[in-house]
Amino acid sequence: MQSRQYSNRRDFLREAAGAGISLGLAAQGALAAGEPTPAPHRPELAVIYFPHWHRYDHMDSWHGFGWTEWELVRAAPPRFEGHYQPLRPSWGFFDDSDPAWSQREIDLAADHGIDVFLFDWYWYSGVRIMQEALENGFLKAPNRQRMKFALMWANHTWGDYFPVAYDKPFHVWLPQRHSPADLARVVDYWIEHYFREPNYWRVDGRPVISIFDPGTLIQQLGGPANTQALLHEMDARLQRADLPPIHWNAMLRGVEQAPACREAGFHSATGYNITDSGKTSPGLTQEYEDLMETHRETWRRMSAAALPYCPVVTMGWDVTPRCEHDVPFPFANPHYPYGPVVVGNTPERFGRLCREAMEFAVGDARRPPAVVVNAWNEWTEGSYLLPEARYGAAYLEALREAWGRRKT
């Protein structure tokens, strides 16, 4: 995979300024004075990939042979006047574990400036689910060199979200349990299956692992100090395999989590998404423009965190496809997935927010390694970049315009 290279930071700054990207005062001063500048900081663009669009054995056992979450996409009813459901994916209901489809996805993403697919990755005490999209699809695609990939360990309890029962306890299928022995097994699996791949995403030479719920990981491993010691042991494990240590990224729910994550040995932070502006209408909707402001406020708060923060941009939020159809809307008892629906998101607004996220990352002196976008294909959460009937590929086009480049 190749991306635009700059001979020096001044060239990058000139192009960024020409594209209208805001620069920090130090960068502006260096550019104006013609002074020597450090190596350019160009954050990469990482997009979250939810690998749930194929049949796999565990779902066959839970919901019947061949059942996939595409069934919820097809059947989603509109809940209020003007509610845009069901979604109509332009590529149809394809199998994301098929390398021919992965080839199309890779070309589409790379052509629109995306550097990295950040794959949601699931492990439950040795039980793996959904890995087929990565291992059978992406990694066997003939054009895989056009895209980097990394893992976001989705270390949360897995259960029956399909749909979630409204007024009954959540049906847990696979609980998440962390232990030192299990962490060693996980790292050994990463070494064997992923870290030697030439297109695995690295930051400062280190393979990136993002953790969805770092708080649970740290708590179950005995606290920050014990976790740090274990992560050092994992680094030694990689060294014995002739591999560099891991760059650990924490998906934070709030700035208050950052000190413990830093003490535990994490190197950077981000979030999975931002979905609640706090401004809910009586009809249980929220405006995307209000959510845009929540993004900006979140980035500002996180800029004071104890770890470099990769700003996250959320395309949308509508989880009603995972709700039971007979529960009246607006839901009387809001909880996931029976919560507010974000309305008013458009490619233009999304593109504007992406541009602001890049400006934030470029201007951050701590040099966050990426901007993270949710999501490539979270169809049943209403966050997707893949082409869909209403706007086609316009969200991707807005992203490419905001990013200001095309990859080769």
Secondary structure as UniProt FT lines:
FT   HELIX           9..18
FT   TURN            19..20
FT   HELIX           25..33
FT   STRAND          44..49
FT   HELIX           57..63
FT   TURN            65..66
FT   HELIX           70..75
FT   TURN            81..82
FT   TURN            90..91
FT   TURN            96..97
FT   HELIX           99..111
FT   TURN            112..113
FT   STRAND          116..124
FT   TURN            125..126
FT   STRAND          127..129
FT   HELIX           133..137
FT   HELIX           138..140
FT   TURN            142..143
FT   HELIX           144..146
FT   STRAND          148..153
FT   STRAND          158..159
FT   TURN            162..163
FT   STRAND          172..174
FT   HELIX           180..193
FT   TURN            194..196
FT   TURN            198..199
FT   STRAND          202..203
FT   TURN            204..205
FT   STRAND          206..211
FT   HELIX           214..220
FT   TURN            221..222
FT   HELIX           224..240
FT   TURN            241..242
FT   STRAND          247..251
FT   HELIX           255..257
FT   HELIX           258..264
FT   STRAND          268..270
FT   TURN            282..283
FT   STRAND          285..287
FT   HELIX           288..302
FT   TURN            303..304
FT   STRAND          312..314
FT   HELIX           320..322
FT   TURN            325..326
FT   TURN            336..337
FT   STRAND          341..343
FT   HELIX           347..363
FT   TURN            365..366
FT   STRAND          370..374
FT   STRAND          377..378
FT   HELIX           379..381
FT   STRAND          383..384
FT   TURN            389..391
FT   HELIX           394..403
//
